[in-house]
Amino acid sequence: MNIKKITVIIAAAFLVLSSASCKKSAEIDNVSSEPVNSEVISSEVSSVEEPVDNGIRLVVTSQNKTTVNVTEPFYSFSGTSDPEEPLYINGTEIARGDGGIFTYETELKVGKNTFTFEHKGEKIVYTVNYRYVIIKEYSPSKSQSYPSGSTIVASVTARKGSTVTATLGSETISLTPQSNAEEDETEFIGYSGVFKLPSDNAQDINLGKITYKATHNGKSESFSSENIICKKSDVIVDYDTNATPNGGRYMNVGSGYIAEIIEYNAETFDGNVSNQSLKDGSVDWSKPTNNYLPKGTLDYCSTSLVNYKDSNYVTLRAGYRVYLERNDKPHTELKPVVRRYIGSLPDHNEIKAAGIENDGRHTVLTFESLWKAPFYFDILPQNYTNPSTQDFTVSNVTYNYIDITFCYATVFDGEIALPEDNPLFKSAEVICNYTDDGSAVRDYTLRLHLKKQGAFYGWDSRYNENGQLVFEFLNPKAITETTENEYGVNLSGAKILIDVGHGGKDSGAVGFGYFESNANLNLAYKIKAELEKTGATVYMTRTDDTTSSTDDKLKMIKELKPDFCVAVHHDSSVNVNANGFGAFYFNAFSKRAAEYVFSQTKSASLYNKYNLSWHYYFVCRSTVCPVVLTENGFISNKGDFSGIENEQKNIEKAKAITHGVADYFRSIQ
């Protein structure tokens, strides 16, 4: 720049700074000045002007603490920022999406990792401490007291290939890796083993701490629980073998201690805790081959407990295990499932058929019983892909009858007279089951033959106000074809429940500054609107941002008794490339419903990937009606998220799901 140009620039700057005070004087005196190069003035003025602050600040939505400790090698940040201003992380500018939304994924080094965010003159520093762990989790971990003779399952999540032990007092046991976990791609798998506590002890015993140790690639890591207390024996049970029929699924747990189901129902698990169940991890598997026992059910139980992953189970004589108390997520307090007390039960049970009726929506069977004994409920015959790895995928629906086995029933009176026009069952037979040695009646099974293979839609059980055992079987909802809506069916009279995932204090996943709970509610309202076009009566588990717990959902299904339930969720993953739609089922009779929702969504070409799978999601376990859980895109994926925040795309998603529901009802006519 030459001297003349410098002089002009200074003059231009002076004119700009003093223009406010000089303007009036110049107008009055009509003072003229030497012409100035306008291009020079313009360029130099713009370089000194301050940008207008629009008030948008950097918000890192995935972080609520500036220091976090993690055990995984990858970490991601997400949030929002001012799109007009650059965002730097550790001095490197970060690419962002529309509206300044960003996701930043990085691989951590062992130890301290520091990330400095700079935006609009502000700095935020985050520290992520990555610990290369061998032992990730272990249980029991807290101080606990157990009844005399209890079984404690020591479980550790450690790196695959580790040698893992647990020591309690003078006893050291080797923990066995879960067989199915060895095949997983994950770095960490489960290991477990059993400690049997002393029995018939006259005083409480402080057994000390459990020490867990794992060795991997020459490195070791160990942790200890808090103290384990074995309580004194307050109850002496009579192990009378005559109290437990031989054969079947029964277990001798004694005959002096009673368990009563006090919750609205109790999920059951296999009562046998064996080396194999520890190896394959099936101790706490939810399976469609188990069932729920209704409130009021009674049975003898063991005085001891089974503790697995900090959950306590009660073992029933019928061969079931049930929770002593359990979580009701997202609440943190435990809810009691059973109460236990000293007492005696009749040495057998007696069943009498008390009636059968069709109320239009359900086929209802009622039974008198001597006492409220457990039962088995089986949908047969049905094969699953690989039950030994908790894969209950149904390739083909093959079941054609329902078996209800009344435990300990040595008498069955009455007739099950099914009318010809019953929409579900064509016949019923009563089967007498004998003990293994054939010397006595063990129990009775009622077999209900379906009119058509796979034509079953849901069931529930309860004890009514008269103490009678009631089974309700969902009838297929009759519909009519119509041209009055785009779905071609009239679902008038059909009850459909939309389970709106998460909500309130449980926001679910977070992606790009958006809570999954809000995305779920937004889509659920659109599905409701579309379903109502068919004439269906539609209910929602929540209609605003309120907390809806797992029990709230299952209780609503039991009370409402819908014909169909669809759960609305959005997925998330630390892998930002994970994307797509998923339709999930648990019970075999829900597969058909999931298939139609999956097929229509795939046909609409709304996602890049599609998945139809079996899964043990809590709400899917309800037996009342077909339940389909949908994962409507990954909120953590940029491509899927663009559809999640697009209202027109959400309408298209709602239409696809509604088309699937309509197709399902057509299929069961």
C-alpha positions, 0 to 999 in steps of 0.5 A, spaced: 500 500 500 502 506 498 502 513 502 497 516 498 492 510 499 494 509 507 492 517 507 485 515 504 484 509 509 485 513 515 481 519 512 475 514 511 476 511 518 475 518 521 469 520 517 466 513 519 467 514 526 465 522 526 459 521 521 454 522 527 457 528 530 459 531 523 452 530 519 448 535 521 454 540 521 455 538 514 448 539 511 447 546 514 454 549 512 454 545 505 461 543 506 464 539 501 470 534 501 475 531 497 472 525 493 474 519 497 475 512 493 468 508 495 471 501 494 476 503 499 471 505 505 467 500 504 472 494 505 475 497 510 469 499 514 466 492 514 473 489 517 472 493 523 464 492 524 462 488 530 457 482 528 450 482 531 449 477 536 443 473 535 443 470 542 445 463 540 450 459 544 453 453 544 449 447 548 452 440 548 446 436 550 450 430 551 454 432 557 451 435 563 458 434 567 464 437 565 468 431 567 466 424 566 469 417 567 468 411 561 470 404 560 469 404 552 474 407 547 469 411 543 466 417 546 461 422 542 459 429 543 452 432 540 449 439 541 447 445 538 451 452 536 450 458 532 450 456 525 453 463 523 459 462 527 465 457 527 465 451 532 472 449 534 474 442 538 481 442 540 483 448 535 479 444 529 473 447 526 467 442 526 462 441 520 455 441 523 448 440 520 442 445 519 441 449 525 448 448 527 447 441 530 453 437 531 455 430 533 463 429 534 465 422 535 472 420 537 477 415 540 480 416 547 487 414 549 487 411 556 487 416 561 485 423 561 482 426 555 481 433 554 476 437 549 476 444 549 470 447 545 471 454 542 465 458 539 463 465 539 469 467 544 467 462 549 470 456 551 468 450 555 473 444 557 470 437 558 475 432 561 473 424 559 477 419 563 478 413 560 480 407 564 482 400 560 478 395 565 478 388 566 472 388 570 467 392 568 461 390 573 460 385 579 454 383 583 453 382 589 456 389 590 453 392 596 452 389 603 446 384 603 443 380 608 440 373 605 436 367 609 439 361 611 441 356 605 440 362 600 444 361 593 448 367 591 450 367 584 456 371 583 457 375 576 462 379 573 462 382 567 469 382 564 474 382 558 473 376 554 478 371 555 479 373 562 480 368 568 475 370 573 474 368 580 470 370 586 472 368 594 467 368 600 471 367 606 475 360 605 471 358 599 474 360 592 470 359 586 472 359 578 467 363 574 464 360 568 463 365 561 456 365 558 457 360 552 453 364 548 457 371 550 463 368 547 460 368 540 459 376 541 463 381 538 463 385 544 469 386 548 466 384 555 462 378 557 459 375 563 462 370 568 458 367 573 458 362 579 454 359 585 456 360 593 451 356 597 450 360 604 450 356 610 443 353 612 440 351 619 444 356 623 442 359 629 445 366 629 446 371 624 453 370 620 457 375 617 461 372 611 465 378 610 466 380 603 466 377 596 473 378 592 472 378 585 479 377 581 480 377 573 486 376 569 487 378 562 493 378 558 498 378 564 494 383 568 489 383 574 484 387 577 480 385 583 474 388 587 470 387 593 463 387 595 461 390 602 459 385 607 455 379 606 450 376 612 447 370 612 441 370 617 439 365 622 434 360 620 427 362 623 423 357 619 424 350 619 421 347 613 418 340 613 422 337 606 416 332 606 417 328 599 409 327 599 408 334 598 411 335 591 408 330 586 414 327 582 415 328 575 413 334 571 416 341 573 415 340 580 421 342 585 421 340 593 422 346 596 419 344 603 412 344 605 412 349 611 413 356 608 408 359 603 409 365 597 403 369 595 403 373 589 401 380 591 402 384 585 397 384 579 401 379 576 408 375 577 413 374 571 416 367 572 423 364 570 425 357 570 426 355 577 432 350 576 439 354 577 444 349 574 451 350 572 448 350 565 443 356 566 449 359 569 454 358 563 448 360 558 446 366 562 439 363 562 438 364 570 434 371 568 432 370 561 425 372 559 422 367 555 415 366 551 415 359 554 414 362 561 408 366 563 405 370 568 401 368 575 396 372 577 395 376 584 393 371 589 397 365 587 399 361 592 404 355 593 410 353 597 416 356 597 423 355 599 426 359 605 432 361 602 433 366 596 436 366 589 440 372 588 443 374 581 445 380 579 442 384 585 435 381 584 432 376 589 428 370 587 423 366 590 423 359 588 416 355 588 414 348 588 411 349 581 418 349 578 418 357 577 422 362 580 419 369 581 422 376 583 421 377 591 421 385 589 423 388 582 424 394 579 419 399 576 423 403 571 424 409 571 423 409 578 428 407 583 424 404 589 423 396 589 416 393 588 414 387 592 412 381 588 411 376 593 410 376 601 412 369 605 409 366 611 409 360 615 403 356 613 400 350 610 396 348 604 392 343 602 395 336 600 392 337 593 388 341 588 381 340 585 378 344 579 371 344 577 369 348 570 364 353 572 362 356 565 364 358 558 362 365 555 363 369 549 362 376 551 364 379 544 371 381 545 373 375 549 372 367 550 372 367 558 373 360 561 371 360 569 374 355 574 372 353 581 379 351 585 380 348 592 385 353 593 389 358 588 395 354 586 399 355 580 398 353 573 402 352 566 400 355 560 403 353 553 402 354 546 404 348 542 407 345 538 411 351 537 419 351 535 424 357 536 430 358 532 435 357 538 432 357 545 439 356 548 441 363 546 435 366 548 433 367 541 426 365 540 425 367 533 419 364 530 420 362 523 414 359 522 407 359 526 405 352 527 401 352 534 394 349 534 392 348 541 393 351 548 395 347 554 393 349 561 396 345 566 393 346 573 398 344 578 397 339 584 390 338 581 388 330 582 380 332 581 377 335 575 370 336 575 365 339 569 365 339 562 368 344 557 362 345 552 365 349 546 359 352 542 360 351 534 360 358 533 366 360 538 371 364 534 377 361 537 376 354 539 373 348 536 374 343 541 377 341 548 379 335 552 381 334 559 388 330 560 390 326 566 397 326 568 400 321 572 406 321 576 413 318 573 411 311 577 404 311 575 402 310 582 398 317 582 395 322 579 400 328 578 395 334 575 390 335 570 391 339 563 386 342 559 387 342 552 384 347 547 384 346 540 384 352 535 380 352 529 386 354 525 393 353 526 396 360 529 389 363 530 390 365 537 391 373 539 392 373 546 390 371 553 390 373 560 388 370 567 385 373 574 382 371 580 375 374 580 371 377 586 368 370 588 375 367 588 374 363 581 380 363 576 378 366 570 382 366 563 380 371 558 382 369 550 382 375 545 377 373 540 379 376 533 376 383 531 371 383 525 372 388 521 369 390 514 372 393 508 370 400 506 372 405 500 371 411 505 378 412 507 385 410 504 386 404 508 380 400 506 378 398 512 373 400 517 376 398 524 370 401 528 369 398 535 377 396 535 381 398 541 388 400 539 393 402 544 399 406 543 405 405 548 409 412 547 416 410 549 419 414 555 417 421 558 417 425 564 424 424 568 425 418 563 427 422 556 430 416 553 436 417 548 438 424 546 440 426 539 442 433 536 439 436 542 432 432 541 429 428 546 427 421 544 421 422 549 419 428 545 420 424 538 416 418 540 410 423 543 410 427 536 410 420 532 405 417 536 400 423 535 400 422 528 399 415 528 393 416 533 390 421 527 391 416 522 388 410 526 382 414 528 381 415 520 379 407 520 374 408 525 378 405 531 378 407 538 385 409 540 388 410 547 395 412 549 399 411 555 401 418 555 399 424 552 404 429 554 411 429 557 409 425 563 413 419 566 410 412 564 413 406 568 413 399 566 408 397 570 403 403 568 404 400 561 402 393 563 397 395 567 394 399 562 394 393 557 391 389 562 385 394 564 384 396 557 384 389 554 386 392 547 385 388 540 392 391 538 398 395 541 404 398 538 409 401 542 413 407 539 420 408 540 426 411 537 433 408 537 440 410 538 447 408 538 454 410 540 456 408 532 453 414 529 452 410 522 447 405 525 441 407 522 434 404 520 427 402 522 425 396 527 419 392 528 420 387 534 415 382 537 416 377 543 410 372 543 409 367 537 402 370 536 405 377 535 409 375 530 404 376 524 402 383 527 410 385 527 410 382 520 405 387 517 408 393 520 415 391 518 412 390 511 408 396 510 414 401 513 419 397 508 414 398 502 414 406 504 422 406 503 422 411 509 429 408 511 435 405 509 435 399 513 429 395 516 429 389 521 424 384 523 426 381 530 424 377 536 426 381 543 424 381 550 422 388 551 418 389 557 412 391 554 412 386 548 412 381 554 404 382 555 400 376 553 393 380 553 394 382 545 399 382 540 404 387 541 409 390 536 415 395 538 417 400 533 424 403 533 423 409 528 430 411 526 436 412 530 436 419 533 443 419 533 444 418 526 444 424 521 440 421 516 435 418 520 434 425 524 433 429 518 426 424 518 425 425 525 425 432 525 421 432 518 413 433 520 411 430 513 416 424 514 413 423 520 406 423 517 408 418 512 411 413 518 404 414 521 401 412 515 405 406 514 404 403 521 397 404 520 397 400 513 400 395 517 395 395 522 390 395 517 393 389 514 393 385 520 386 386 522 384 383 514 389 377 515 385 375 521 378 375 518 
